[in-house]
Amino acid sequence: MKIALINENSQKKKNAFILEVLEKVAKKYGHEVFNYGASETKDANINYVGAGLLTGILLNSKAVDFVITGCSSGEGVVITANAMPNVYCGYVADAVDAKLFAKVNAGNAVAIPFGKYFGAGSEFLLESIFEALFSTTFAEGYPLERKEIQDTQRKQLEDLKYSSQIGMREILEEVDKDFLYGIIHNDYFEENFFYYSKDDDISDLLKDLCDAKSNYDY
């Protein structure tokens, strides 16, 4: 599984630490991590709205399979991410949240309040969240006797999102292009996204934007 880490600007000084803990757990389960978020070594302007939009881009293009995202509180990103089509983002503050999200909701992204997790024990807390996520069989239900009911509700949610949200390509066509460009215009995104994306429509639109903007002074 390909996992993206997307933290926004306020947490960029913590990016290297979060990435280290995430990679430690993900590699244990055979997953690959991609660091798409804001960091001290990357020239990218990603606020919490941008983190949610980038989550939608990566999941709808199938460039990644799962997203770990967040901001200081986690709230702004979870709201924005769930506004995107085909994104099912849960708010995860501890290992219990992570375990229940995987078993019951079976989504494809989690928003973590990274601002809470720095101080004594922060590594253990983050590691416990990632361990709970990646060691759990998604959609197995909890309690087990409620699995059928939970599966039905999950399908109802999919149907509701499909009928109430426009497609990712349409969103990208309408969103402010300077804002979008600030999120995707960095070497890491361009080297990884265009290689792994499986959606030509999304890729072509973003390539055209990068090409057009590169002809001007930004």
Solvent accessible surface area in square Angstrom, and as a share of the most:
residue,aa,sasa,rsa
1,M,89,0.40
2,K,53,0.22
3,I,0,0.00
4,A,0,0.00
5,L,0,0.00
6,I,0,0.00
7,N,0,0.00
8,E,13,0.06
9,N,46,0.24
10,S,69,0.45
11,Q,6,0.03
12,K,86,0.36
13,K,158,0.67
14,K,53,0.22
15,N,4,0.02
16,A,75,0.58
17,F,58,0.24
18,I,0,0.00
19,L,36,0.18
20,E,118,0.53
21,V,4,0.02
22,L,0,0.00
23,E,51,0.23
24,K,114,0.48
25,V,3,0.02
26,A,0,0.00
27,K,135,0.57
28,K,137,0.58
29,Y,72,0.27
30,G,63,0.61
31,H,36,0.16
32,E,84,0.38
33,V,20,0.12
34,F,9,0.04
35,N,23,0.12
36,Y,5,0.02
37,G,0,0.00
38,A,0,0.00
39,S,9,0.06
40,E,119,0.54
41,T,135,0.78
42,K,32,0.13
43,D,131,0.68
44,A,16,0.12
45,N,103,0.53
46,I,0,0.00
47,N,64,0.33
48,Y,102,0.39
49,V,61,0.35
50,G,0,0.00
51,A,0,0.00
52,G,0,0.00
53,L,7,0.03
54,L,1,0.00
55,T,0,0.00
56,G,0,0.00
57,I,0,0.00
58,L,0,0.00
59,L,17,0.09
60,N,20,0.10
61,S,0,0.00
62,K,125,0.53
63,A,1,0.01
64,V,4,0.02
65,D,75,0.39
66,F,5,0.02
67,V,0,0.00
68,I,0,0.00
69,T,0,0.00
70,G,0,0.00
71,C,9,0.05
72,S,53,0.34
73,S,53,0.34
74,G,0,0.00
75,E,88,0.40
76,G,12,0.11
77,V,0,0.00
78,V,17,0.10
79,I,124,0.63
80,T,18,0.11
81,A,0,0.00
82,N,55,0.28
83,A,55,0.43
84,M,17,0.08
85,P,11,0.07
86,N,89,0.45
87,V,0,0.00
88,Y,30,0.11
89,C,11,0.07
90,G,13,0.12
91,Y,78,0.30
92,V,1,0.00
93,A,22,0.17
94,D,56,0.29
95,A,32,0.25
96,V,99,0.57
97,D,48,0.25
98,A,0,0.00
99,K,67,0.28
100,L,71,0.36
101,F,14,0.06
102,A,0,0.00
103,K,37,0.16
104,V,40,0.23
105,N,78,0.40
106,A,19,0.15
107,G,6,0.06
108,N,33,0.17
109,A,0,0.00
110,V,0,0.00
111,A,0,0.00
112,I,0,0.00
113,P,0,0.00
114,F,0,0.00
115,G,36,0.35
116,K,134,0.57
117,Y,11,0.04
118,F,71,0.30
119,G,56,0.54
120,A,117,0.91
121,G,39,0.37
122,S,15,0.09
123,E,69,0.31
124,F,151,0.63
125,L,64,0.32
126,L,0,0.00
127,E,43,0.19
128,S,41,0.26
129,I,0,0.00
130,F,0,0.00
131,E,50,0.22
132,A,8,0.06
133,L,0,0.00
134,F,17,0.07
135,S,56,0.36
136,T,16,0.09
137,T,89,0.51
138,F,65,0.27
139,A,37,0.29
140,E,48,0.22
141,G,2,0.02
142,Y,117,0.45
143,P,53,0.33
144,L,124,0.62
145,E,142,0.64
146,R,97,0.36
147,K,79,0.34
148,E,140,0.63
149,I,87,0.44
150,Q,12,0.06
151,D,60,0.31
152,T,71,0.41
153,Q,91,0.40
154,R,47,0.17
155,K,111,0.47
156,Q,111,0.49
157,L,75,0.37
158,E,67,0.30
159,D,72,0.37
160,L,111,0.55
161,K,21,0.09
162,Y,192,0.73
163,S,90,0.58
164,S,78,0.50
165,Q,47,0.21
166,I,92,0.47
167,G,31,0.30
168,M,10,0.05
169,R,91,0.33
170,E,85,0.38
171,I,26,0.13
172,L,0,0.00
173,E,84,0.38
174,E,141,0.63
175,V,33,0.19
176,D,89,0.46
177,K,70,0.30
178,D,81,0.42
179,F,59,0.25
180,L,0,0.00
181,Y,15,0.06
182,G,23,0.22
183,I,1,0.00
184,I,0,0.00
185,H,85,0.38
186,N,13,0.07
187,D,108,0.56
188,Y,63,0.24
189,F,2,0.01
190,E,60,0.27
191,E,123,0.55
192,N,25,0.13
193,F,0,0.00
194,F,47,0.20
195,Y,170,0.65
196,Y,56,0.21
197,S,21,0.13
198,K,139,0.59
199,D,43,0.22
200,D,108,0.56
201,D,87,0.45
202,I,4,0.02
203,S,10,0.06
204,D,72,0.37
205,L,18,0.09
206,L,0,0.00
207,K,89,0.38
208,D,94,0.49
209,L,17,0.08
210,C,15,0.09
211,D,90,0.47
212,A,49,0.38
213,K,24,0.10
214,S,76,0.49
215,N,121,0.62
216,Y,148,0.56
217,D,150,0.78
218,Y,159,0.61
